[in-house]
């Protein structure tokens, strides 16, 4: 009976520790994503959230900044940038292909910076 109590006590102590360590894996990042409107917002957030490991994504229209929560063990920040660029929106680390950018709706065409 004493052995069973020790096992239960040990289990009660270990479970919260493992839950705590899982929470520490989530990181926050904020970076620039070019766009203009509500359609852009939906497209950008949907693209980021489609990646396994991205827990939340919120793009702010006036500032053109996206805030994401992600698990770096499942997805890299560069993967998020690349995924967003694939749908036609430039980020601070990845530029969308010209042919994809040109297929954006008229309201979503933003001023591209010359590099």
Secondary structure, 3 states (H helix, E strand, C coil): CHHHHHHHHHHHHHHHHHHHHHHCCEEEEEEEECCCCHHHHHHHHHHHHCCCCEEEEEEECCCCEEEEEEECCCCCHHHHHHHHHHCCCCECCCCCCHHHHCCCCHHHCCCCCCC
